[in-house]
Amino acid sequence: MSNERLTALLAEYAELEARLADPAIHADQAEARRVGRRFAELTPIHKTAAELESARADLEAARELAAIDPDFATEAVSLEQRLPDLEEKLAELLAPRDPNDAKDVILEIKSGEGGEESALFAGDLLRMYLRYAERRGWLTEVLDSQESDLGGVKDVSVAIKTRGLPDGGNGVWSRLKWEGGVHRVQRVPATESQGRIHTSAAGVLVMPEAEETEIDIDTNDLRIDVYRSQGAGGQSVNTTDSAVRITHIPTGTVVTCQNERSQLQNKDKAMRMLRAKLAQLAEEQALAAAADARKAQIRTVDRSERIRTYNYPQNRLTDHRIGYTAYNLDLAIAGDMDGVLEALTTADRAARLAGETELSRS
């Protein structure tokens, strides 16, 4: 445990506490959110460090008093047993953590190989994440979606947010960051007349949502096109050119939004998606430049790499990265995802405590 690191973090906590007590900070809501999230992230460290300091002081006093009153000897033994747990907890809190853990996310789901069955599976994944968000008390907002002819999803983008400050600095990203990759399904499709099991896949991309102040976008670098919104099967659902497509020319990044009837609303949502994509791209480039050897840890969706299989005939969910298997697929699809997500979090915690900075999501 680094005493210097702990001292620095406790000093930062005190500084943030003073800033939040100053009414002036709330004039800038983006800055207030940033400071509030960091304060929430440091609160468990401050609390645990205070508990540990108090326990050590109590132990010293109990040992001194044990010579006078034997009852204090029992208390000293109890305190001695408690110290290792507090020290371990503090060491875990001080281990390197993902700086984006407190952030909200933008989650994208795209149907892949498998035609209409893939789109239906993408729709199932969307409902799974929406139900999980509801269980966690998170807010969800569909930014853009394109449905298939049979009610599936070709492409959908959803913003998922915590209500207020994330507890302990553990926001939506801290739970859903593992979801990026290819999700494979094995089942008898609704379109299959012979009862044969088919395999198809959908891709999921998860990005921390970036604040406007975090990413600088030059409007001269943008090409903005407007067009008429389209529904499933190409059916027009709007009589005005309200859909928006934004291309970031330097990177070739393209985002679209057509859900709202207002062109301005679609543009605002598209810019949110663009900021998240550009922020993620910048982070990936920084990681690659810092160490090519850590390529496997860069946060990106490798569409050729499956991360999880959903086997309906066996009611089985398997996460291939950590060898996790559970026979409760029906519950997971209904939004009870804590089993697999907690297993991924535990694997990451073990890696961090062993000196790694992040679970490799390859």
C-alpha positions, -999 to +999 in steps of 0.1 A: +000+000+000+015+033-010+013+059+018+022+086-006-006+077-029-031+075+000-019+109+013-023+124-022-058+110-026-070+121+009-057+156+001-076+156-032-107+144-013-105+174+011-100+198-019-130+184-037-151+186-005-143+223-002-151+229-038-185+212-036-193+233-005-187+265-026-220+275-042-201+291-071-192+257-086-229+250-094-229+278-119-210+254-142-231+222-142-206+202-163-178+210-138-200+203-108-208+169-122-171+161-129-161+172-094-191+154-078-182+121-096-146+123-085-156+131-049-180+100-049-151+079-063-128+090-034-154+088-006-149+050+000-111+055+003-116+084+028-141+064+048-120+032+049-087+051+057-105+068+086-119+035+099-084+020+097-068+049+115-094+048+142-090+010+146-053+013+150-057+040+176-082+019+195-059-011+194-030+009+209-053+022+237-067-013+243-032-028+247-022-001+272-054-006+292-052-044+291-025-042+318-051-026+341-083-043+330-083-078+314-115-069+295-095-047+272-073-076+263-104-092+246-111-059+228-075-058+217-078-093+202-110-083+183-093-052+169-062-071+158-085-095+139-103-065+122-072-047+110-062-071+082-097-069+067-095-031+067-060-031+053-070-054+025-101-033+017-080-002+015-054-018-006-081-029-030-095+006-032-060+020-039-053-004-067-053+012-102-088+016-115-104+025-147-107+063-148-140+060-166-158+039-140-179+068-128-192+077-162-225+071-180-224+051-213-237+050-248-243+015-259-247+004-295-261-029-307-258-040-344-272-071-360-246-092-378-245-124-398-278-144-396-302-121-413-335-115-396-327-139-368-296-117-360-318-087-359-343-104-336-314-114-313-301-078-313-336-068-301-334-094-273-300-079-262-315-045-262-344-055-240-319-074-217-298-042-212-329-020-207-343-044-181-309-046-163-308-008-163-343-007-148-332-031-120-302-008-112-324+023-111-306+038-141-321+061-167-322+050-204-328+070-236-329+055-271-308+079-292-314+062-325-328+029-338-335+010-370-359-018-368-361-049-390-392-061-408-401-086-381-396-063-352-360-070-345-332-044-344-307-037-372-289-009-353-297+009-320-279+034-298-289+039-262-277+063-235-277+048-200-272+071-170-271+069-132-296+089-112-275+115-094-239+107-084-227+071-088-223+053-055-186+050-047-177+063-081-191+031-097-212+043-125-228+026-155-194+021-172-180+002-142-207-025-149-213-025-186-178-019-200-173-057-203-202-060-228-183-048-259-178-075-285-196-102-305-225-119-287-234-153-303-268-170-300-277-206-306-314-214-309-343-224-332-353-191-349-389-181-352-384-181-389-372-218-389-399-243-400-379-274-396-369-269-359-332-267-366-309-248-343-292-219-359-262-198-348-261-160-354-245-130-338-249-094-329-222-068-321-222-046-290-202-015-285-200+003-252-185+038-249-182+062-219-203+092-226-181+123-230-189+157-217-187+186-241-157+200-222-138+166-225-136+166-263-130+195-286-147+192-320-140+218-347-173+224-366-152+229-397-143+192-395-179+182-397-201+174-427-237+174-417-263+158-440-301+158-435-325+133-450-359+118-445-363+093-417-370+057-427-388+029-409-386-008-411-384-021-447-376+014-460-411+028-451-410+066-447-420+076-412-415+113-416-425+139-443-396+163-435-358+160-437-353+157-400-329+128-399-292+138-394-260+122-405-227+137-391-193+128-406-162+137-387-139+142-418-105+138-401-113+104-387-141+092-410-164+086-380-200+087-390-231+089-367-268+091-376-299+099-357-335+098-370-357+090-340-369+126-332-392+146-355-370+177-349-338+180-369-323+200-340-330+172-315-316+146-339-284+167-343-280+171-305-282+133-300-259+126-329-233+150-315-235+131-281-227+098-300-199+115-320-183+129-288-183+094-272-168+078-303-141+104-307-132+103-270-129+065-272-108+067-304-084+092-287-080+069-257-073+039-280-047+058-299-031+070-266-030+035-253-015+021-285+012+048-286+021+041-249+025+004-253+018-018-283+022-048-261-011-038-244-030-039-276-053-066-262-064-042-235-075-014-258-112-008-255-126-016-289-151-041-304-133-067-324-162-080-345-143-112-352-140-122-316-170-136-297-171-128-260-203-146-250-226-174-262-264-176-254-275-212-259-313-214-256-318-252-259-295-257-229-306-225-211-268-217-210-249-185-209-211-187-214-186-159-212-155-171-231-131-146-216-132-159-181-146-194-186-179-184-169-209-207-175-243-205-159-276-224-167-299-194-161-300-178-195-338-172-191-330-150-160-301-132-177-321-123-208-348-110-184-323-085-170-307-105-142-271-100-154-254-096-121-240-131-121-218-128-152-211-091-146-199-098-110-177-126-122-161-103-147-156-076-121-141-101-097-116-112-124-107-076-130-102-070-093-079-099-090-059-087-120-056-052-106-045-065-072-019-086-090-005-054-106-025-053-138-043-021-148-073-036-165-090-069-174-081-078-210-113-079-230-100-099-259 
